Amino acid sequence: MSEPQRRILYVDDDEGLRQLVRRSLQRRGYEVALAASGEEGLALLEAGGIDVVAMDHFMPGLGGFAALERICAMPDPPPVIYVTGSDESRVAVSALKAGAADYVVKTVGDEFFDLLDTAMVQALEKAELRRRHATTEAELRTTNQRLEALLHEVNHRVANSLQLVSSLVRMQASAVDGEARAALKDTGRRIEAIIQVHRRLYASEDVQVVEMRDYLEPLVRELEGTLSSAESPRRIVLTVEGVKLPTDQAISVGVVVNELVTNACKYAYKRGQAGEVRVGLIPQDGALLLCVEDDGPGLADGAAKGTGLGARLIKAMAHSLKSDVTYDSSASGVKVSLRLPAA
């Protein structure tokens, strides 16, 4: 199939030149509309169906610049080729700055029509590229919105599924005693650390990263409520300074915080003794410093207490974060640090 004719609007107060332009462009396959003034040209544009405009600078009434300004203010305007005299280079430059797609200098003979045709072809190609680009961007935005909606739904369902698992673990813990119950409770807390991430992602506009204060705050409050009692109160102090992390890193940090805070609450203070645990995630020298510290008696043998599973989890999460775990023990407590490299 042959391409549809392009409809050209040529605006010029010179009747003779208008007719010459019409005949020349029609021979080149264009459909040509003519206007003798800026006002007449705008009326034809508002009627629609114009693909490109060629417009003279000097016209009675509404001049070229004023008409160009009005055209550029239209929604989805056609490209405008500005037509100037040979000594009007400043006018041409000003027209380009004002929004014209190109300019053509009037000359005697067919050269002018050849230049006008070339300028129109190029302007139409650029306009088509812009339209395709805008269409592609709109399609990408729509696709991204659908994907984000799906990711929100996935995070919602994952959080619900993990919550169900957590409930099953708690039910199982209530049916056993001793070390088995303690182990299942620890497992429940580990699951909760992961649930919190998916809850944050479900409620967040950005599913790519996690605002760490919003994530860690409910996590440590949950730990505080679980690990504290009237007889042995535990206070957890959180310090986070404007930190956002990708989802996988956020989960690793949450698991580490869960293990270290649980260990500190269990072993840093004796039964019947109140105690404070401080958690910090702070930018430092181009990296992130994660610290958990207590005011207990320290580690006499330099090793953390517990079953060993928590220590293995911390080591695994630290490896995923490209970090090492540092234990700083003294008579005034234990400080555990991980230095996370900048993304």
Secondary structure by P-SEA (a helix, b strand, c coil): ccccbbbbbbbcccaaaaaaaaaaaaaaccbbbbbccaaaaaaaaaaccccbbbbbcccccccaaaaaaaaaacccccbbbbbbccccaaaaaaaaaacccbbbbbbccaaaaaaaaaaaaaaaaaaaaaaaaaaaaaaaaaaaaaaaaaaaaaaaaaaaaaaaaaaaaaaaaaacccaaaaaaaaaaaaaaaaaaaaaaaaacccccccccccaaaaaaaaaaaaaccccbbbbbbbbbccccccaaaaaaaaaaaaaaaaaaacccccccccbbbbbbbbbcccbbbbbbbbcccccccccccccaaaaaaaaaaaaaacbbbbbbbcccbbbbbbbbccc
